[in-house]
Amino acid sequence: MSTIVTGLTNGVSFGYKHTVTTTDASDGYVTINFQTTVSLAYQVMILTASTGAQKVLTGALITEPGTGQIKIANGGSYTLVAGDVIHISAVPNSSVYTYEDRT
């Protein structure tokens, strides 16, 4: 199973860098579980293993299968390739999460 468990990066936001393994590529997906109970607003960027260039994610299935989880899966013309590097940055989704005002 291609699930990576991690947590908060700096106490406020989430970030993770993952190099796609042969198991991830074979499974056709990778799930990053940030272990939080809030929905996330996230951005995903994938760089190719061979050139380091940013991949076009047309057709990639990028979903939040569970609260605090982000799944990147094969779809359309997009395929996970071993050695590619996934960069994810995320913050609590402001539409469902309110910050405490400490003023």
N, C-alpha and C positions, 0 to 999 in steps of 0.2 A: 504494500500500500504506500502511495506517495503522499504522505502527510507530514509536514514539518510543524512542530510545536514550538512557539516562541512567545514573547510577551512585549510589553511596552519598551520602547527604545530609550526614551528620556523622561518618562513619567507623564507625558502629555500626548505624544504621537507615537506612531508605529512605523517601523521601517525594517525591511529584510532584503538581503541579497542572497540569491540561491543559484548555484550552478546546476543545470539540469543533468541528472544522472541517466545512465542507460535504463535503469528501472523506471524512472519518470517517463522517459521517451517511450518505453515499451507499454507502460500503463496508459499513456496518452493524456495524462493529467498530472498536476501537482497541486496540493492544497496547503496553504499556509494558515495555521491556526494561531491567532494572536491571543487566545485565552482571555477574551473580554466578553462582557455581557451587553455591550453596546454595538449597534450597527455602525459600520465604518464607511466613510467616504474615502475612496482610494484611487491611486494612479499606478498603472503597471507599465513598465518599459522592459523590453527584452532586447538584448544585444546578441548578435550572432557570434558563435564560437570562432569561426574562421577569420572574420574581419573586424569584429567589435562594432560593426555598424548597427544602428537601430533597426529592428525588424518591423515590418508592417504587420499589424495584428488583425487584418481583415479576415473576418470569419472566426477568429479565436473565440472560444466560449469562456468568458471571464464572468464569474458569478460569485455570489456570497451564499454558499449552500447552508450555512449556519451562522448565527450571530458571531461576529468577530473572525470569520473565516473567509479566505479568498481563494477561489479555485480557478486555475488556468488550464484549459483543456483544448485538445485538437478540435477543429471545426472549420468547415468551409475549406479554404486553401491553406489554412494555418496548421502546422504540425510542430510539436515540441521536438527539439533536436538535442541530443546529448552534447553537453559542452556549452550550450547557450546560457546566458546569464540573465536571470529574472531579477528586476529591481522593483520593489513595492514600497510605496510610502502611503500612509493612511492616517486619518484623524477621525475622532468620533463624529458621526454624521450629525450636524447641527440641527437637522429637522427632528431628531428624536432624542437629542442629548442637550442638556443645558449646563452651561458653566456657572459655577457659583461666583457671584459678584462679591469680591472681598474689599470693596472700597468703603 
